[in-house]
Amino acid sequence: MSKMRVGVLMGGLSAERDVSLRTGAGVADALEERGHEVVRIVFGPETRGVDQLVREAEIDVAFLALHGRGGEDGCIQGLLELLGIPYTGSSVLASALAMDKLKSKELFRLHNVPTAPYYVATKESLGDVGEVHGSFGFPVIVKPRGEGSSVGVSRADDLVALEASIRGALVHDDLVLIERFVRGMEVHVGVLDGRALGAIEVVPKSGVYDYASKYTPGATDYICPPRLGTTRARGVMNLAERAARSLGCTGACRVDLLVTEGENEYVLEVNTLPGMTKTSLLPKIAASAGVDYGALCEAILKGADLHSHIPRAGSTASRETRPKSEEPAKPKTGKLRLVRTKKSANG
């Protein structure tokens, strides 16, 4: 594809800021190696607003290397739609739906995508956890409604642990999902432009793939491809494609599933901006399919788009219907600039 001025957005305001910085650094280096002019746009609690940073960067396209709230939940996607800057990943709506674990499950059920049984708890539920839980049984997995990277996720084996887990999850969100624990192989499928790239088996030594299991060296074993027969593996990847379609996801995403010995599969969630460090799961899956890290970054960049078709200033026509003469001019490329504060630069 033609070389562009690419803004790699990284950092952010969520609990996953550090992971985002590592993702962004890897992506930026890879795109520079492939000849693109890259602007590293690092924002956070002590930088100027991301809208100002993006405007000043004068980019042709945004590569989103963000994770968590404000990054993969539709917020930054909405900003870029209004600014008319194409971006990687899913639309505002699909991003918001995938980040919201409750809405995701509701849509999975609507589209006959199997997902583990669950119920919802709130702060008021703490008044009588036993009555709310009823005969749901144990063990269960407790997770905040709208966090990523397994932030706030824990397992509970009895009512005492359940109350403590709910309290812990409520620190991150006002609504908590209690999901039946399903014993099975955890498999993550990489999906690019609607097609499964491949899959990887995740084996956390703690038994739960929580934040510590994800980011503590040696805490989890990864097996690629998964220990599945050919037919079963194909079915798992087909299910992952269906899950991504049910939420309207585009670009690159990762679908997390549980595969049981009883020949059942359950979709846990869809991650619309999966980690892109060189040791993250999506690059590992792509590598097993013969797609190296740089080529994966390039493929994701190629899919950057605007989804809302908002009329641009000065015209009532949409982006598709506007005559070419009315298209906003591409900003002139200039000297590479680094848009970040000194504190952000140090991570």
N, C-alpha and C positions, 0 to 999 in steps of 0.2 A: 504494500500500500504506500501511497505518497507520504513523505515525511511531514510531520505536523508539529506545532507548538503545543505540547501536552502539559497540563497541570496535574501533578500527582497530589491529591488531597490526602493528608495523613495527620495523625495525632487525634484531634477531636476532644470531646468533653466527657467521654464515657469511661467506665471502669476498664475498658480494653484499650486505652490510649497507648500503652507500651507496645502491645502487639501490633497496633496500627502503624506505629513508627517503624517497626521492623519490616512490616509488609511494604510500606511506602518506599523505604530505602532500597529494598530488593527490586521492586518494580521500576523505580526511577533509574537505577543502574542498568537494568536490562534494556529499557527503552532507549537510553542514551547509546548503549552499545549497538543498537540497531539503527542509529542515525537520527533519532527524533530529538528535537530541541525540548528539553524537559525543564519545567519549573517546579521545584519542590515547594508546595504550599502547606506549611506546617501551622496548624492553629490549635489553640487550647485555652485554658482559663485565663492566661495572662497575656494573650496576644490580642491584636485588634480583631474585630469581627470578621468571620469567614467571608461574608459578602464583600467587604472592602478588600480583603486580600485577593479574592478571585477576580474582582474588577481590575485591580492594579496589575495583575499578572498578564492580562491580555492574551488569554489562551484560546486555541481553536477547539480544544476538547478536554474534558476532565476525566482522569482515571481515578476512580474512587478506591482508595486504600484504607478506608475507614471501617471501624467495627463498633457495634453497640449503638446505644441511643444517640440520636442526632446524626448518625452516620449511615446506618443501614435500615432505618425505620421510615424513610420517606421524606425526612426533613430537608436534608441537603439536596435530595433529588428535586424537591419542589423549588428550592432556591435556584438551581441550575435551569430548571424549566423556565422560570420567570426571566432569567438572564439570557436565555436562548443559547446556552452552551451544551452541546451534546455530552453525555456522560455514559460511563460503563455501568453494566448491571441492569437491574430491573427498574420498572417504572415506580412512580410515587406510590400508587395503590398496591402493587405487588410487593414492594419493599415493606410497606406498613403491615400488610397481611401476614407476611412471612415472619416478621419480628414479633407479632402478637400471637403467642402460643395458643390462646383460646380461639381466636378467629381462624387460625390455621387448622385447628382440629375440627372446627365446625365445617369448614370448606372441605377438608378431607372426607368427612362423613357424607357430605352432600354429593361428592363425586365418587363415592364408593372406594375411597382409598383407606385401607385398614389402618387404624391407629389404636393405641392402648386405651382402655377405659379410664375415665378421669372424672373428677368433680372440682369445683372451685371453692376456695376458702378466702375469707376476708378478715379484717381485724376483729369484726364482730364474732367470727367463728371461734375465737379464742375463749369465749365465754363458756362453751361446752363442746370441746373438740370431740369427745366420745359420741355425743348425740349426732353431730354433723357427719362424722365418719361412718357411724352406723355399722352395717355388716359388710363394708367395702373390703375389709381384710387387709392383711399385711404380707410382705413388705410393700412399701409405696415409695415413689420418687416425688419429692417436693421441689417445685421450681417457680421462680417469679414469672409473671405473665410476659414481661417484655424485656428480658435481659438476654445477652448472647454470651458465647464462650463458657457456658455452664456456670456463670456467676450466680451464686446463691442456691445452687442445686445441691440437694442432699438426699440420703436414703433414711427412711424411718421404719423400724421394725416393731414398734409398739406405740401406745398412745402418748407416753411421756416424750419419746423421741419425736413423735409427730408434732406435738405442740411446740417443741423447741425448734424444729425445722421450719414450721410455719412462721414463727416469730423471726427467724433468721431471714427467710425469704421476703417477709413484709418490709424489711429494711430497704429492699430494692424496688418494691412495687406494692401498690395497694391491693392487688389481686394475685392470688397464688393458685397454681394448679397442683392438685394431688393426683398422681398418675399411678395406676397399678404397675408394680414391678413385673416385668416380663423377662423371664430367664431365657437368654438366647445369645447368639453371636451378634455383636454390634458391627454393622457394615456401613461404610460411608461411600456414596456414589458421587462421582464428579459428573456434572452435566454442563455441556457447552452448547449454546444455541439450540436447546431442546433435545440434544442427543447425548446419551450416556457415553462418557469417555472410558470409564472403567470403575473399579471399586477397590476398597482397601478394608481389611479387617482390623478392628481396634480392640486390643485386649488390655484393659486397665488392671493393674495388679491389685488395686483396692476393691475392684468389683464394680465401681461406679466411675464413669468417665466425667468427673467433675473438673473444676478449674485447676486444682492441684495436679490431677492426672494428666491434663493437657499440657501443662507448662513446666512440670518438674522433670528434668532429665532422668530417664530410666524408669519412670513411673508407669509407662504404658508401652506395650509391644505392638508393632504394626506389621501386618502380613499382607503383602500385595503380590499377586491377587489373593482374594480371600479363599479359605479352604471350603469351597463349594463346588459341586458338580457343575458341568457346563450348562445343563438345562436350568438348574436352580439359579445359577449366577445370571443367566439371561433374564429369568423372571424377576429377579431382584432389580436389575437395571431397568427393565420395562416399568416396574412399579415406581422407581425413582423418577422416571420421565413423566409418568402420570401425576405424581405428587407435585412436580414443578409446574406442570400445565394447570393443575387445579387452582394454583395461586396466581397464575399469569406471569410466572418468572421468565426472564429473558437473560441473554448473556451467559456468564458463568455462575453456577451455583453448586452447592453441595447438599445432597439429601442424606440424612442420617436415618438408618433403619435398624430394626432388630429382626434377626432371622432365627426362628426356633427349630428345635429338633422335630416338632410336630408338623413341619411343612407349612407353617404360617409365617407371614411377614407383617411387621407393623412399622409405619412411618413415624419417626419421632419428630422431625422438623426439617425445614428447608432453610439453608443459610444462603442469603442472596449476595453477600460479600465475604466469601470464605477467606481464611488466611492465605496470604501469598508470600510468606517467607519461603526461602528455598527448601526448608524442611517441613513446610506445611503439607496437609493431606492432599489438597487439590494438585499442587505441583508433583507430588509423589505419584498420584494416580495418572496424571498426564504423562509423566516420564515412563511409566509402565506401558503406556499406549504408544510410545515412540515420539511424544511431543516434548521437546526440551523446554526449560523454563522461559527462555527468551521468546520462543515461538508461541508459548501459551500466553504470555503477556501481550504479544502482538495480536493474537487471535481475539483476546478480550477487548483490546483497544479497537480493533476493526468493527466490533459490534456496537460501539458507542452510538447513542442516538438520543433524540428528544421524543417523548411519548405523548405529551399532553396536547400537542398541536395548538399551542396558545398563539393567537395573532401577535405579531411583533409590533412594536410602536410605529405609528405612522401608516399602518395598513390594517384593514379589516380582514384581509385574507389570511388563511392558515399557512403554515410553513409549506404544506404540500401544494396548495393552490396558488400561492403567490408567484407571479411571473419572475423569471430569473433576474430581471433588472431591478426588482424590489428586494431581492435577498440582501441581508446585511453584509457589508464587505468584510472579508476576512481581515483580522488585525494584522498589521505588518509585523513580521518577525524581527526580532532584534537580539541584542546580546543576552545571553542566558542570565537569569536573575534568580536569586534565592530569596524567597519570601518567608521569613520567619524571624522570631526574636532570638536574642542570644540565649535565653533560657531554654527555649524550645529546641534550639540547635544542639543543646547538650542532652536532649532526650528527657 
